[in-house]
């Protein structure tokens, strides 16, 4: 067995008897088969910086408009959308804070490519208190055209309901990171 290290300006390849075993570059560790094993892939965390008033009983995209971080510039603060550029499985996390009416239903969900993918947390408690619903899911993304958005629904009979912003620590959040490349 002869192990050879072949460094270049942008990557290093490890070989055994002249055959590539794996390559290390800015995206991570890639096996000779093309399978990306370790990654510095996309990750972001963002939050809503203002109240968002909405109608009862309608799934509404949450205006998550302020980034805490975005490692690969894959989160769009204008369209409130995450479009990763590496194919793989993404851990997605949400917190939706709401108040302002007496609710009969509150829910937070993830839409993939403008279609509801999953409802992550649902509350049918009749309450006018501020409530934060949290949820998470592991979602496959193709790394080119797939995108994710956070949606919420509030059902109420009277009052003005809103996705609530109190301060940066007490608001609605949306985050995701590459858990495993495809």
Buried (B, 14 or more C-beta within 10 A) or exposed (E): EEEEEEEEEEEEBBBEEEEBEBBBBEBBBBEBEEEBEEBEBBBBBBBBBEBBEBEBEEBBBBBBBBBEEBBBEBBBBEEBBBBBEBBBBBBBBBBBBBBBBEBBBBBBBBBBEEEEBBBBBEBEEEBEEEBBBEBBBEBEBEBEEBBBBBBBBBBBEEEEBBBBBEEEEEBBBBBBBBBBBB
